[in-house]
Every structure is written in structure tokens, then in C-alpha cells.
Amino acid sequence: MFFQKFLKGINELKDEEAKAFLLDGHGIVSNWWRAKHTINNQEIQDQLTEKNMIHHLNNYDTPLPANHPYASLGKTYGHVTPYISTTAGSVQRDDFYQTNIVFPALTTALRFATDNFRSEGYIFYGYLITIQKKSIELVQFSEEVRELHIYPRYLPYHHEGELMAKIHIPAVQLEKAEKYNGPAALKELRQSKLPSAVDIINNPKYVDPLTYTNIKELI
């Protein structure tokens, strides 16, 4: 079992919403829970399927069919997904050039947070628990989709370094949130500088996982 650090970029998030995720203990919830408002344990179990996971990974922006049970709650599979995408970074191999290509977690999170560096958004820092095996039905464990030994099937977005949470990321697992301005962050990246956050919200109730186990760092 590992406590894996992650980043999650969220675009067009209001300052008070970002603070509520951390300071009010809301955490980050899945779009399915947000759209449905109330859920129960049986519904959670029914949603945690490999079929829904594949829709989340490969068909996020695909329109829902008219007969989908949650067609009234959203327009796409992403609008009603029980899963939550985060990134821990990724490495891909280029056989032709005999080199490895690194996709840092921060760059990926920045793209999502700022809509490809066009606007402002937040990056949340936190950790999830993985067990180095598929555990789709177990809500307490996250799926390390980026790990090819666990998920060998081809995924077009593997470079995003997907670490997939389920239903809810508790606030105690969120260390902080950093706000970024997209154009300014892109300018700094092009100058080989680490982008500077516009604002930082620290979570005083964050529970440091170092208390419990070893940590796998970001790529």
C-alpha cells in the first residue's frame, strides 16, 4: 500500500469554492455526486465499474445517450462520472530516439487549471492511497492508471499521469491549493522558470501521511 502524492488542476473555480474545499472540510467530490446531490452506499457500489472507468478515461467529453440513467443530470460522461482525475506525472519511452520523455505533474495540472494557459485556476496538492493492483470496486483505494503493469491496455491520455480517485477526496488529504494565472505561468515556463502562484491557501487540518507510511513522490 502506498500514499501517492497528486496534483489536481481545476479551472474557473471561485476563490470561496477553493477555500471551502479545504477550510470548510468539503474536500473534492466527483461530478456524479455533485450532480445527484445525495447518494447512498448501494449507488456508490453500482457506479464503481470498469465500464464507467473506461468512459471516464476515454469518453469524458462524449455525449450521453438519451437512454442513459443519468441523462437528466448532465450532457457528457464526464458530467456524471463517479471518478476524479488527478495527476502524479508520467514517463513514456521513445524507442526511435532511445530516450524517455517526462511529463511532469505540475505541467499537466497547470494545463487543466488554466485551460491550457488561457485563464486562471487552482492546483490542489494532496495524496491518495493505492495498492498497486486494480481495485475498482473498493472506494477507499485509488487507481494508478498511469502504471502500465497494472493497466497495460492502450490509453490515449497516458501521458497525463492519471491517478484516479473515487467519489470523494477528503479534505484532510488536501495539503494546499495554489492559484495560477495561465498566461503568466506559460511565460515563466518558456523562460525555464518554475511558475509562481498568484495565491496560496494552506489547509490547517491537513493530515501528513508521513505519520503513517512512506511516500511516493511526483515525477
C-alpha positions in Angstrom: 0.0 0.0 0.0 1.3 3.5 -0.9 0.3 7.0 -0.1 0.8 8.6 -3.5 1.1 12.4 -3.9 -1.0 14.0 -6.6 -1.9 17.4 -8.1 -5.3 18.3 -9.4 -6.0 21.4 -11.6 -9.5 22.9 -11.6 -10.4 25.7 -14.0 -12.8 28.5 -13.3 -13.0 27.8 -9.6 -14.1 30.7 -7.5 -11.9 31.7 -4.5 -14.6 30.9 -2.0 -15.1 27.5 -3.5 -11.4 26.7 -3.3 -11.4 27.7 0.3 -14.5 25.6 1.0 -12.7 22.5 -0.3 -10.0 22.9 2.3 -11.1 25.1 5.2 -14.8 24.0 5.4 -13.9 20.3 5.1 -15.8 19.7 1.8 -12.9 18.0 0.0 -13.2 17.3 -3.7 -16.3 15.4 -4.8 -17.0 13.6 -8.1 -19.2 15.2 -10.7 -21.7 12.3 -10.2 -22.1 13.2 -6.5 -22.3 16.9 -7.3 -25.0 16.4 -9.9 -27.0 14.0 -7.9 -26.7 15.9 -4.5 -27.4 12.8 -2.4 -26.0 9.3 -2.8 -26.1 6.1 -0.8 -23.7 3.1 -0.4 -25.6 0.9 -2.9 -25.5 3.6 -5.5 -21.8 4.0 -5.0 -21.1 0.3 -5.4 -23.2 0.3 -8.6 -21.2 3.2 -10.1 -17.7 1.7 -9.4 -17.4 -0.4 -12.5 -14.7 -0.9 -15.2 -17.2 0.2 -17.8 -17.7 3.6 -16.1 -14.0 3.8 -15.5 -13.3 3.4 -19.3 -15.9 6.1 -20.1 -14.2 8.4 -17.6 -10.7 7.8 -19.2 -11.6 7.7 -22.9 -15.1 9.2 -23.4 -15.1 12.0 -20.9 -16.5 14.6 -23.3 -18.7 12.1 -25.3 -22.4 13.0 -25.2 -24.5 10.7 -23.0 -27.0 8.5 -24.9 -30.7 9.5 -24.4 -31.4 6.3 -22.5 -28.6 6.8 -20.0 -29.9 6.6 -16.4 -28.3 10.0 -15.6 -29.0 11.8 -18.9 -31.1 14.3 -17.0 -28.1 15.2 -14.8 -25.5 16.1 -17.5 -24.7 16.2 -21.1 -21.5 14.0 -21.2 -20.0 11.0 -19.4 -17.7 13.4 -17.6 -20.6 15.3 -16.2 -21.8 12.2 -14.3 -18.6 10.3 -13.6 -18.1 8.8 -10.2 -14.3 9.1 -10.7 -12.0 12.0 -10.0 -8.9 12.6 -12.2 -5.7 13.7 -10.7 -2.1 13.6 -11.9 1.1 12.2 -10.5 3.2 12.7 -13.6 4.2 10.2 -16.2 7.2 8.8 -18.2 6.9 7.5 -21.8 9.6 5.8 -23.8 10.7 6.9 -27.3 12.2 3.9 -28.9 13.3 5.7 -32.1 15.4 8.3 -30.2 16.2 5.8 -27.4 15.2 8.2 -24.6 12.5 8.7 -22.0 10.0 11.6 -22.2 9.0 13.0 -18.8 5.6 14.6 -18.4 5.8 16.5 -15.0 2.7 16.5 -12.8 2.9 20.3 -12.4 2.7 21.0 -16.1 -0.2 18.7 -16.6 -2.1 20.2 -13.6 -1.4 23.7 -14.9 -2.9 22.9 -18.3 -6.1 21.7 -16.6 -6.2 24.5 -14.1 -5.7 27.3 -16.6 -7.5 25.8 -19.7 -4.2 25.4 -21.5 -2.7 28.6 -20.1 -5.6 30.9 -21.2 -7.2 31.7 -17.8 -6.9 31.4 -14.0 -7.4 28.3 -11.9 -6.3 26.3 -8.9 -4.0 23.4 -8.4 -4.7 21.2 -5.3 -1.9 19.3 -3.6 -2.7 16.1 -1.8 -2.3 12.3 -1.6 -4.3 9.2 -2.4 -4.0 5.6 -1.3 -3.1 2.9 -3.8 -2.4 -0.8 -3.5 -0.5 -1.5 -6.8 -3.4 -3.6 -8.1 -6.8 -3.0 -9.7 -9.3 -2.2 -7.0 -12.1 -0.7 -9.0 -14.9 -1.8 -6.6 -13.1 -0.5 -3.5 -13.9 3.1 -2.9 -11.2 3.7 -0.4 -8.3 2.9 -2.9 -7.4 4.9 -6.0 -6.5 3.5 -9.4 -2.9 4.1 -10.6 -4.0 4.2 -14.2 -0.6 5.5 -15.3 1.1 2.3 -14.2 1.5 0.0 -17.3 2.0 -3.1 -15.2 -1.5 -2.6 -13.7 -3.2 -1.1 -16.8 -1.5 -2.5 -19.9 -4.4 -1.5 -22.2 -3.6 1.4 -24.5 -4.9 4.7 -23.2 -4.6 7.8 -25.4 -4.1 10.1 -22.4 -1.5 8.0 -20.6 0.9 11.0 -20.7 -1.3 12.8 -18.3 -0.2 10.5 -15.5 -3.7 9.6 -14.3 -4.2 8.7 -10.6 -7.9 8.2 -10.4 -9.8 8.8 -7.1 -13.4 7.6 -6.5 -16.4 9.6 -5.3 -14.6 11.9 -2.8 -11.2 13.1 -1.8 -11.4 14.0 1.9 -10.2 17.5 2.9 -7.7 16.0 5.4 -5.8 14.6 2.4 -5.5 18.0 0.7 -2.4 20.0 1.8 -3.0 23.2 0.0 -4.3 25.0 -3.1 -2.3 27.3 -5.4 -3.9 29.8 -7.8 -2.2 30.4 -11.1 -2.6 32.9 -13.9 -2.3 30.9 -17.2 -0.5 33.4 -19.5 1.9 34.3 -16.7 2.6 30.7 -15.9 3.3 29.9 -19.6 5.7 32.8 -19.9 7.7 31.6 -16.9 7.8 28.0 -18.2 9.1 29.3 -21.5 11.9 31.0 -19.5 12.7 27.7 -17.8 11.3 29.1 -14.5 9.0 27.4 -12.0 5.7 29.2 -12.3 4.7 31.5 -9.4 1.4 31.1 -7.7 -0.9 34.1 -7.5 -2.3 33.0 -4.2 -1.8 30.0 -1.8 -4.5 28.5 0.5 -3.0 26.2 3.2 -5.1 23.6 4.9 -4.6 23.7 8.7 -6.4 20.4 9.1 -4.2 18.5 6.6 -3.1 15.1 8.0 0.5 14.5 6.9 0.9 10.9 5.5 4.5 10.8 6.7 3.0 10.0 10.1 1.7 6.7 8.7 3.8 5.4 5.8 6.4 6.0 3.1 5.6 8.5 0.3 6.0 8.1 -3.5 6.9 11.5 -4.8 5.7 13.1 -8.0 7.6 12.7 -11.3 
